[in-house]
């Protein structure tokens, strides 16, 4: 089972709100996830986020690969 840490879209139409989740790589973008690690919101003026770093590091140690977008978000932390 290949795991990935990625964004899942949430919120109203046109909003840029995402959940940071752990899921199997082959499943759908907005399908079931193993765990929700936090959220990320992008607005015109700024970006907001709240991600559980301890759980993120735990899943990385278990072999989960972050997507390129999630890796960039975590770099700016």
ROKOLVEX-578241 format. One record per residue: x, y, z of N, C-alpha, C in turn. Coordinates in steps of 0.2 Angstrom, whole numbers, plus 5000, padded with zeros to 4 digits. Atoms other than C-alpha are relative to their C-alpha. Layout:
<rs>
XYZXYZXYZ/...
</rs>
This chain:
<rs>
500449945000500050005000500450065000/499649945001500850164994499650065003/500449954997500350315005500350074998/499849935002500350505000499750055005/500249944996500150665010499850054995/500349965005499050774999499550055002/500649954999497750914998499349974998/500750025002495850874997499650065001/500449945000494751014992499450005004/500649994995493351075004499850074999/500349935000492251225006499550014994/500549995005491051314994500450014993/499849995007491251334975500450075000/499649945001492651454971500550025006/499649994994493451454988500649954999/499450045000495251394990500149975007/499950034993495151285006500149934998/499850065001495951125007500249965007/499850044995496250985020500749974998/499450045001497950905022499949935003/500250074998497650715022500549954998/499650055002498550555022499549944997/500450055003497850425010500449964995/499650045004498250284998500050044993/499849965006499050354982499549994994/500550025005497750264970499350025001/500749994999496150324978499950074997/500249945003495150474972500250065005/499849944997495650654977499650025007/500449984994494150684989499749945003/500350064997493850504994500249995007/499850014993494150425011500750015001/499349994998495750465020500149965006/499850034994496750385033500050045006/500049954994496950535044500050074997/500049935002496650725042500650035005/499549974997498250815047499950085002/500149934999497650995046499650034994/500349975005497051125034500450064997/499749955003497651255022499550044996/500549955003496751415015500450054996/499749955004497351525001499650054998/500449955002496651694999500450054995/499749955004497051844988500650035004/499549964996498051935002500549955003/499550044996498851795012499849925000/500150074999498951605016499949985007/500050024993498351525032500049925000/499950074999498751355038500049985007/499950034993498651235053500149934999/499850075001499551075051500449975006/499750044994499950945065500749984998/499450025002501850935063500249935002/499850074997502050785074499749944996/500350055004500850685064500349994993/499749995007501550745048500749965000/499350034999503350685054499949925001/500150074999502550515060499849974993/500250045006501750475043500650004995/499450005004503450525034500449945002/499650054998504350405045499749934998/500350065002503050265040500049994993/499950015007503450295022499550044995/500449965004502150415016500450064997/499649955004502750535002499550065000/500449945001502150715003499950024992/500149985007501450784986500550075000/499649945001502450934979499750065003/500349954998501251054984500050005008/500050014993501150995002500850015003/499349994998503050995003500250075000/499949935001503151174997499650045006/500349974994501851225011500449985006/499650014994502851135024500750035000/499449975000504451215019499950085002/500249934998503651395021499850005008/500250004993503251345039500550025005/
</rs>
